[in-house]
Amino acid sequence: MIPNPAITEAFEDWLKAQILQLSVDTLKSNAVTCTACGEILGTYIIDYKGDRFRLSLEQAYAFLKFIQEN
């Protein structure tokens, strides 16, 4: 079964908004997120504690939540 494209698009929009908010919230933890990269390259680049991560939309959300909660 193929999901309804409107639901999928709404979920992706919500997820992008969450990543944008989390990237602001995690700045105090020295995490810098390239939110434009997700729009241009399809992945997000997150610099955190001297390491650089290139993550998918879903992985970026999870990683930023991890940083926020730890």
C-alpha positions in Angstrom: 0.0 0.0 0.0 1.3 3.4 -1.0 0.9 6.2 1.7 -1.2 9.2 0.8 1.3 11.8 -0.6 -0.4 14.7 1.3 0.3 12.9 4.6 3.9 12.1 3.6 4.5 15.7 2.6 2.9 17.1 5.7 5.0 14.8 7.9 8.2 15.9 6.1 7.3 19.5 6.5 6.7 19.0 10.2 10.0 17.1 10.5 11.9 19.9 8.8 10.4 22.4 11.2 11.3 20.3 14.2 14.9 20.0 12.9 15.1 23.8 12.5 13.8 24.3 16.1 16.1 21.6 17.5 19.1 23.1 15.7 18.4 26.4 17.5 17.9 24.6 20.8 21.1 22.6 20.6 23.4 25.6 19.8 24.1 25.8 23.5 25.5 22.3 23.3 27.9 23.4 20.6 26.0 21.6 17.8 25.9 23.6 14.6 23.4 22.3 12.0 23.4 23.3 8.3 19.6 23.4 7.8 20.0 24.6 4.2 21.9 21.4 3.4 18.8 19.4 3.9 17.0 21.5 1.3 19.8 21.5 -1.2 21.7 18.3 -0.8 19.1 16.1 0.9 21.2 15.6 4.0 21.9 17.6 7.1 25.4 18.4 8.2 25.8 18.6 12.0 29.1 19.7 13.6 29.1 18.5 17.2 32.1 18.4 19.6 34.6 18.5 16.8 33.0 15.8 14.7 31.0 16.3 11.5 28.0 14.1 10.7 26.1 14.0 7.4 22.6 12.6 8.2 19.3 12.0 6.5 16.2 13.9 7.5 15.1 11.3 10.0 18.6 10.7 11.4 19.2 14.4 11.9 16.0 14.7 13.9 17.0 11.8 16.1 20.6 13.0 16.6 19.5 16.5 17.5 17.0 15.0 20.0 19.8 12.9 21.4 22.0 16.0 21.9 19.1 17.9 23.4 18.3 15.2 25.9 21.8 14.4 27.0 
